[in-house]
Amino acid sequence: MRKRVNMNLMITILEFVLALGVLIFLHEFGHYLAARLLKIEVEEFGFGFPPRMVKLFTLGGTDFTLNWIPFGAFVRPKGEEDPNVPDGLMRANPWVRLSVFLGGPFMNIITGILLFTLFFTQIGIPDLDTVQIVEVNEGSPAAAAGIQPGDIVLSVGDEPVNSTSELSSLIHASLDTEITMTLLRGEEEYTTTLVPRSEHPENQGPTGIVMSNPVTNATFFQALPTGVAVTYEQARTLFTMPVMLARGEIQPEQARVMGPVGIYDVFSQAREADEETPDAGSGIPLNTLLLLATISVALGLTNLLPIPALDGGRILLTLPEIITGKRIPPRFENVFHMVGFAALLLLMIFITAQDIINPVVLP
């Protein structure tokens, strides 16, 4: 039994390393493509991280290498740190450098969009303007009112319901007060009354319903706009999170930053959920697919943050040259990135310690 548990653990760790490694590989491949398209020579594209194990082949002046640390990849453009190297990256036009720096995050965001789109081809596209009852808790006000799974909520009192957030707000605004709810069951409308309770079981809401949006089957191209919309919403949430925290709109634990250990915890829980509820049709692990899409977009967006040693830090130092025509001294750039890298390393140690002391648990 113990051997089987250990084997499952090793398989999960291997799957995690491969999955995260592929996302990092795609990030670096984005930098590589951007550099080659803009005529910047790439001296090395490494699979894994140094030290080097073996040179696989040379293509277009680029050495493709296999390295001993089997995780992700790296790209080494010509003149990456030295502006005195002819035809090198740091000597190139600032718009060229900006495009190369954006190549990695762009590739991760595109990957996220494609994975989200694939996810919605499997579960269907949600109709965000329609609210459907998914589950009714036994002994709840909703059960006493005759509400059943599959019912569509049309209105509460005189207020039409066009989203799950609207229904939630209307319910919470009438706690311990009788409300009238109009629903659609099949092709027939019906009206019922119930009293949302201010005190309810911890795993239930005021009315005892679980609500969602009905879905319709979609092809890949039909689901693509939804994949783009979800990616946009993730980006909006990430960049507005500090304001939301300050306003108390979200709790600190909801804005928690995770390191590799925390991401692994979430990954292992997603894999476990997929094993418990496997998809009967395609066999695609949907929880894992959704998580990888989320991680890919987060990886791309996080790298755009103006933090030293990240792509965003390099972009930040390139923008003044585009605006003023004057370049920030390379020596200052190198110190900026060195100090930033050290600070980033300390931050990762702190985040990893938090992930170990207080493991992340999926809802």
Contacts in CASP RR format, 6 or more apart in sequence:
PFRMAT RR
TARGET T0000
AUTHOR 0000-0000-0000
METHOD contacts of the structure
MODEL  1
MRKRVNMNLMITILEFVLALGVLIFLHEFGHYLAARLLKIEVEEFGFGFP
PRMVKLFTLGGTDFTLNWIPFGAFVRPKGEEDPNVPDGLMRANPWVRLSV
FLGGPFMNIITGILLFTLFFTQIGIPDLDTVQIVEVNEGSPAAAAGIQPG
DIVLSVGDEPVNSTSELSSLIHASLDTEITMTLLRGEEEYTTTLVPRSEH
PENQGPTGIVMSNPVTNATFFQALPTGVAVTYEQARTLFTMPVMLARGEI
QPEQARVMGPVGIYDVFSQAREADEETPDAGSGIPLNTLLLLATISVALG
LTNLLPIPALDGGRILLTLPEIITGKRIPPRFENVFHMVGFAALLLLMIF
ITAQDIINPVVLP
12 267 0 8 1.000
12 268 0 8 1.000
12 271 0 8 1.000
13 264 0 8 1.000
15 267 0 8 1.000
15 271 0 8 1.000
16 263 0 8 1.000
16 264 0 8 1.000
16 267 0 8 1.000
16 268 0 8 1.000
17 70 0 8 1.000
17 71 0 8 1.000
19 267 0 8 1.000
19 288 0 8 1.000
19 292 0 8 1.000
20 71 0 8 1.000
20 72 0 8 1.000
20 260 0 8 1.000
20 263 0 8 1.000
20 295 0 8 1.000
21 71 0 8 1.000
21 72 0 8 1.000
21 73 0 8 1.000
22 72 0 8 1.000
23 108 0 8 1.000
23 111 0 8 1.000
23 292 0 8 1.000
23 295 0 8 1.000
23 296 0 8 1.000
23 299 0 8 1.000
24 71 0 8 1.000
24 72 0 8 1.000
24 73 0 8 1.000
24 299 0 8 1.000
25 47 0 8 1.000
25 72 0 8 1.000
25 73 0 8 1.000
26 104 0 8 1.000
26 107 0 8 1.000
26 108 0 8 1.000
26 111 0 8 1.000
26 296 0 8 1.000
27 104 0 8 1.000
27 105 0 8 1.000
27 107 0 8 1.000
27 108 0 8 1.000
27 299 0 8 1.000
27 300 0 8 1.000
27 303 0 8 1.000
28 45 0 8 1.000
28 46 0 8 1.000
28 72 0 8 1.000
28 73 0 8 1.000
28 74 0 8 1.000
28 75 0 8 1.000
28 104 0 8 1.000
29 73 0 8 1.000
29 75 0 8 1.000
29 104 0 8 1.000
29 107 0 8 1.000
30 103 0 8 1.000
30 104 0 8 1.000
30 106 0 8 1.000
30 107 0 8 1.000
31 75 0 8 1.000
31 77 0 8 1.000
31 100 0 8 1.000
31 101 0 8 1.000
31 103 0 8 1.000
31 104 0 8 1.000
31 107 0 8 1.000
32 42 0 8 1.000
32 45 0 8 1.000
32 62 0 8 1.000
32 75 0 8 1.000
33 103 0 8 1.000
33 107 0 8 1.000
34 99 0 8 1.000
34 100 0 8 1.000
34 102 0 8 1.000
34 103 0 8 1.000
34 104 0 8 1.000
34 106 0 8 1.000
35 41 0 8 1.000
35 42 0 8 1.000
35 75 0 8 1.000
35 77 0 8 1.000
35 89 0 8 1.000
35 100 0 8 1.000
36 42 0 8 1.000
38 92 0 8 1.000
38 96 0 8 1.000
38 99 0 8 1.000
38 100 0 8 1.000
39 87 0 8 1.000
40 77 0 8 1.000
40 78 0 8 1.000
40 87 0 8 1.000
40 88 0 8 1.000
40 89 0 8 1.000
40 92 0 8 1.000
40 96 0 8 1.000
40 100 0 8 1.000
41 61 0 8 1.000
41 62 0 8 1.000
41 77 0 8 1.000
41 78 0 8 1.000
41 87 0 8 1.000
41 88 0 8 1.000
42 61 0 8 1.000
42 62 0 8 1.000
42 75 0 8 1.000
42 76 0 8 1.000
42 77 0 8 1.000
42 78 0 8 1.000
43 61 0 8 1.000
43 62 0 8 1.000
43 63 0 8 1.000
43 76 0 8 1.000
43 77 0 8 1.000
43 78 0 8 1.000
44 62 0 8 1.000
44 63 0 8 1.000
44 64 0 8 1.000
44 65 0 8 1.000
44 74 0 8 1.000
44 75 0 8 1.000
44 76 0 8 1.000
45 62 0 8 1.000
45 63 0 8 1.000
45 64 0 8 1.000
45 65 0 8 1.000
45 73 0 8 1.000
45 74 0 8 1.000
45 75 0 8 1.000
45 76 0 8 1.000
46 64 0 8 1.000
46 65 0 8 1.000
46 66 0 8 1.000
46 67 0 8 1.000
46 73 0 8 1.000
46 74 0 8 1.000
46 75 0 8 1.000
46 76 0 8 1.000
47 56 0 8 1.000
47 64 0 8 1.000
47 65 0 8 1.000
47 66 0 8 1.000
47 67 0 8 1.000
47 72 0 8 1.000
47 73 0 8 1.000
48 66 0 8 1.000
48 67 0 8 1.000
48 68 0 8 1.000
48 69 0 8 1.000
48 70 0 8 1.000
48 71 0 8 1.000
48 72 0 8 1.000
48 73 0 8 1.000
48 74 0 8 1.000
49 67 0 8 1.000
49 68 0 8 1.000
49 69 0 8 1.000
49 71 0 8 1.000
49 72 0 8 1.000
49 74 0 8 1.000
50 67 0 8 1.000
50 68 0 8 1.000
50 69 0 8 1.000
50 74 0 8 1.000
51 67 0 8 1.000
51 68 0 8 1.000
52 65 0 8 1.000
52 66 0 8 1.000
52 67 0 8 1.000
52 68 0 8 1.000
53 65 0 8 1.000
53 66 0 8 1.000
53 67 0 8 1.000
53 68 0 8 1.000
54 65 0 8 1.000
54 66 0 8 1.000
55 63 0 8 1.000
55 64 0 8 1.000
55 65 0 8 1.000
55 66 0 8 1.000
56 64 0 8 1.000
56 65 0 8 1.000
56 66 0 8 1.000
57 64 0 8 1.000
58 64 0 8 1.000
77 88 0 8 1.000
77 89 0 8 1.000
77 100 0 8 1.000
78 85 0 8 1.000
78 87 0 8 1.000
78 88 0 8 1.000
78 89 0 8 1.000
79 85 0 8 1.000
79 88 0 8 1.000
79 89 0 8 1.000
79 90 0 8 1.000
79 91 0 8 1.000
80 88 0 8 1.000
80 89 0 8 1.000
80 90 0 8 1.000
81 90 0 8 1.000
81 330 0 8 1.000
81 334 0 8 1.000
82 90 0 8 1.000
82 330 0 8 1.000
83 90 0 8 1.000
83 91 0 8 1.000
83 327 0 8 1.000
83 330 0 8 1.000
84 91 0 8 1.000
85 91 0 8 1.000
89 96 0 8 1.000
89 97 0 8 1.000
89 100 0 8 1.000
90 97 0 8 1.000
90 330 0 8 1.000
92 100 0 8 1.000
94 318 0 8 1.000
94 321 0 8 1.000
94 322 0 8 1.000
94 325 0 8 1.000
94 327 0 8 1.000
95 322 0 8 1.000
97 314 0 8 1.000
97 318 0 8 1.000
98 315 0 8 1.000
98 318 0 8 1.000
98 319 0 8 1.000
98 322 0 8 1.000
101 311 0 8 1.000
101 312 0 8 1.000
101 314 0 8 1.000
101 315 0 8 1.000
101 318 0 8 1.000
102 311 0 8 1.000
102 315 0 8 1.000
104 300 0 8 1.000
104 303 0 8 1.000
104 311 0 8 1.000
105 299 0 8 1.000
105 300 0 8 1.000
105 301 0 8 1.000
105 303 0 8 1.000
105 304 0 8 1.000
105 311 0 8 1.000
106 300 0 8 1.000
108 296 0 8 1.000
108 297 0 8 1.000
108 299 0 8 1.000
108 300 0 8 1.000
108 303 0 8 1.000
109 231 0 8 1.000
109 296 0 8 1.000
109 297 0 8 1.000
109 300 0 8 1.000
109 301 0 8 1.000
111 293 0 8 1.000
111 296 0 8 1.000
112 231 0 8 1.000
112 292 0 8 1.000
112 293 0 8 1.000
112 296 0 8 1.000
112 297 0 8 1.000
113 224 0 8 1.000
113 227 0 8 1.000
113 228 0 8 1.000
113 231 0 8 1.000
113 297 0 8 1.000
115 289 0 8 1.000
115 290 0 8 1.000
115 292 0 8 1.000
115 293 0 8 1.000
115 296 0 8 1.000
116 226 0 8 1.000
116 227 0 8 1.000
116 230 0 8 1.000
116 231 0 8 1.000
116 290 0 8 1.000
116 293 0 8 1.000
116 297 0 8 1.000
117 220 0 8 1.000
117 223 0 8 1.000
117 224 0 8 1.000
117 226 0 8 1.000
117 227 0 8 1.000
118 220 0 8 1.000
118 223 0 8 1.000
118 284 0 8 1.000
118 289 0 8 1.000
119 286 0 8 1.000
119 289 0 8 1.000
119 290 0 8 1.000
119 293 0 8 1.000
120 218 0 8 1.000
120 223 0 8 1.000
120 226 0 8 1.000
120 227 0 8 1.000
121 218 0 8 1.000
121 219 0 8 1.000
121 220 0 8 1.000
121 223 0 8 1.000
122 279 0 8 1.000
122 282 0 8 1.000
122 284 0 8 1.000
122 286 0 8 1.000
122 289 0 8 1.000
123 215 0 8 1.000
123 286 0 8 1.000
124 215 0 8 1.000
124 216 0 8 1.000
124 217 0 8 1.000
124 218 0 8 1.000
124 223 0 8 1.000
125 215 0 8 1.000
125 216 0 8 1.000
125 218 0 8 1.000
125 222 0 8 1.000
125 223 0 8 1.000
125 226 0 8 1.000
126 212 0 8 1.000
126 213 0 8 1.000
126 214 0 8 1.000
126 215 0 8 1.000
126 226 0 8 1.000
127 213 0 8 1.000
127 214 0 8 1.000
127 215 0 8 1.000
127 216 0 8 1.000
128 163 0 8 1.000
128 213 0 8 1.000
129 162 0 8 1.000
129 163 0 8 1.000
130 152 0 8 1.000
130 162 0 8 1.000
130 213 0 8 1.000
130 214 0 8 1.000
131 152 0 8 1.000
131 153 0 8 1.000
131 161 0 8 1.000
131 162 0 8 1.000
131 163 0 8 1.000
131 164 0 8 1.000
131 166 0 8 1.000
131 167 0 8 1.000
131 211 0 8 1.000
131 212 0 8 1.000
131 213 0 8 1.000
132 150 0 8 1.000
132 151 0 8 1.000
132 152 0 8 1.000
132 153 0 8 1.000
132 211 0 8 1.000
132 212 0 8 1.000
132 213 0 8 1.000
132 214 0 8 1.000
133 142 0 8 1.000
133 147 0 8 1.000
133 148 0 8 1.000
133 149 0 8 1.000
133 150 0 8 1.000
133 151 0 8 1.000
133 152 0 8 1.000
133 153 0 8 1.000
133 183 0 8 1.000
133 209 0 8 1.000
133 210 0 8 1.000
133 211 0 8 1.000
134 149 0 8 1.000
134 150 0 8 1.000
134 209 0 8 1.000
134 210 0 8 1.000
134 211 0 8 1.000
134 212 0 8 1.000
135 149 0 8 1.000
135 209 0 8 1.000
135 210 0 8 1.000
136 142 0 8 1.000
136 143 0 8 1.000
136 146 0 8 1.000
136 147 0 8 1.000
136 148 0 8 1.000
136 149 0 8 1.000
136 208 0 8 1.000
136 209 0 8 1.000
136 210 0 8 1.000
137 143 0 8 1.000
137 201 0 8 1.000
137 204 0 8 1.000
137 205 0 8 1.000
137 208 0 8 1.000
137 209 0 8 1.000
137 210 0 8 1.000
140 200 0 8 1.000
140 204 0 8 1.000
140 205 0 8 1.000
140 207 0 8 1.000
140 208 0 8 1.000
140 209 0 8 1.000
141 194 0 8 1.000
141 195 0 8 1.000
141 196 0 8 1.000
141 197 0 8 1.000
141 206 0 8 1.000
141 207 0 8 1.000
141 208 0 8 1.000
142 194 0 8 1.000
142 207 0 8 1.000
142 208 0 8 1.000
142 209 0 8 1.000
143 208 0 8 1.000
144 194 0 8 1.000
145 181 0 8 1.000
145 192 0 8 1.000
145 193 0 8 1.000
145 194 0 8 1.000
146 192 0 8 1.000
147 181 0 8 1.000
147 183 0 8 1.000
147 192 0 8 1.000
147 194 0 8 1.000
147 209 0 8 1.000
148 185 0 8 1.000
150 185 0 8 1.000
151 183 0 8 1.000
151 184 0 8 1.000
151 185 0 8 1.000
152 183 0 8 1.000
152 184 0 8 1.000
152 185 0 8 1.000
152 214 0 8 1.000
153 161 0 8 1.000
153 167 0 8 1.000
153 181 0 8 1.000
153 182 0 8 1.000
153 183 0 8 1.000
153 211 0 8 1.000
154 160 0 8 1.000
154 161 0 8 1.000
154 182 0 8 1.000
154 183 0 8 1.000
154 184 0 8 1.000
154 189 0 8 1.000
155 161 0 8 1.000
155 181 0 8 1.000
155 182 0 8 1.000
156 167 0 8 1.000
156 170 0 8 1.000
156 171 0 8 1.000
156 174 0 8 1.000
156 179 0 8 1.000
156 180 0 8 1.000
156 181 0 8 1.000
156 182 0 8 1.000
157 179 0 8 1.000
157 180 0 8 1.000
157 181 0 8 1.000
157 182 0 8 1.000
159 166 0 8 1.000
159 170 0 8 1.000
161 167 0 8 1.000
161 170 0 8 1.000
164 211 0 8 1.000
164 212 0 8 1.000
164 213 0 8 1.000
167 211 0 8 1.000
168 211 0 8 1.000
170 179 0 8 1.000
171 179 0 8 1.000
171 196 0 8 1.000
171 206 0 8 1.000
171 207 0 8 1.000
172 196 0 8 1.000
172 206 0 8 1.000
174 196 0 8 1.000
175 196 0 8 1.000
175 197 0 8 1.000
175 198 0 8 1.000
175 206 0 8 1.000
176 195 0 8 1.000
176 196 0 8 1.000
176 197 0 8 1.000
176 198 0 8 1.000
177 195 0 8 1.000
177 196 0 8 1.000
178 193 0 8 1.000
178 194 0 8 1.000
178 195 0 8 1.000
179 193 0 8 1.000
179 194 0 8 1.000
179 195 0 8 1.000
179 196 0 8 1.000
180 191 0 8 1.000
180 192 0 8 1.000
180 193 0 8 1.000
181 191 0 8 1.000
181 192 0 8 1.000
181 193 0 8 1.000
181 194 0 8 1.000
182 189 0 8 1.000
182 190 0 8 1.000
182 191 0 8 1.000
183 189 0 8 1.000
183 190 0 8 1.000
183 191 0 8 1.000
183 192 0 8 1.000
194 207 0 8 1.000
196 206 0 8 1.000
196 207 0 8 1.000
197 206 0 8 1.000
197 207 0 8 1.000
198 206 0 8 1.000
200 206 0 8 1.000
200 208 0 8 1.000
218 226 0 8 1.000
231 297 0 8 1.000
234 294 0 8 1.000
234 297 0 8 1.000
234 298 0 8 1.000
234 301 0 8 1.000
235 297 0 8 1.000
235 301 0 8 1.000
237 244 0 8 1.000
238 298 0 8 1.000
238 301 0 8 1.000
238 302 0 8 1.000
239 301 0 8 1.000
241 250 0 8 1.000
241 255 0 8 1.000
244 250 0 8 1.000
244 255 0 8 1.000
245 252 0 8 1.000
245 255 0 8 1.000
256 354 0 8 1.000
256 360 0 8 1.000
257 351 0 8 1.000
258 266 0 8 1.000
258 351 0 8 1.000
258 355 0 8 1.000
258 360 0 8 1.000
259 348 0 8 1.000
259 351 0 8 1.000
259 352 0 8 1.000
259 355 0 8 1.000
260 352 0 8 1.000
260 355 0 8 1.000
261 352 0 8 1.000
261 355 0 8 1.000
261 356 0 8 1.000
262 355 0 8 1.000
262 359 0 8 1.000
262 360 0 8 1.000
263 295 0 8 1.000
265 355 0 8 1.000
265 359 0 8 1.000
265 360 0 8 1.000
265 361 0 8 1.000
266 291 0 8 1.000
266 360 0 8 1.000
266 362 0 8 1.000
267 288 0 8 1.000
267 291 0 8 1.000
269 361 0 8 1.000
269 362 0 8 1.000
270 285 0 8 1.000
270 287 0 8 1.000
270 288 0 8 1.000
270 290 0 8 1.000
270 291 0 8 1.000
270 362 0 8 1.000
271 285 0 8 1.000
271 287 0 8 1.000
271 288 0 8 1.000
273 287 0 8 1.000
273 362 0 8 1.000
274 285 0 8 1.000
274 286 0 8 1.000
274 287 0 8 1.000
274 288 0 8 1.000
278 285 0 8 1.000
279 285 0 8 1.000
279 286 0 8 1.000
302 310 0 8 1.000
303 310 0 8 1.000
303 311 0 8 1.000
303 312 0 8 1.000
304 310 0 8 1.000
304 311 0 8 1.000
304 312 0 8 1.000
304 315 0 8 1.000
305 312 0 8 1.000
305 313 0 8 1.000
306 312 0 8 1.000
306 313 0 8 1.000
306 315 0 8 1.000
306 316 0 8 1.000
307 313 0 8 1.000
307 340 0 8 1.000
307 344 0 8 1.000
308 336 0 8 1.000
308 337 0 8 1.000
308 339 0 8 1.000
308 340 0 8 1.000
308 341 0 8 1.000
308 343 0 8 1.000
308 344 0 8 1.000
309 337 0 8 1.000
309 340 0 8 1.000
309 341 0 8 1.000
309 344 0 8 1.000
310 344 0 8 1.000
313 336 0 8 1.000
313 337 0 8 1.000
314 337 0 8 1.000
317 328 0 8 1.000
317 333 0 8 1.000
317 336 0 8 1.000
320 326 0 8 1.000
320 328 0 8 1.000
321 327 0 8 1.000
321 328 0 8 1.000
END
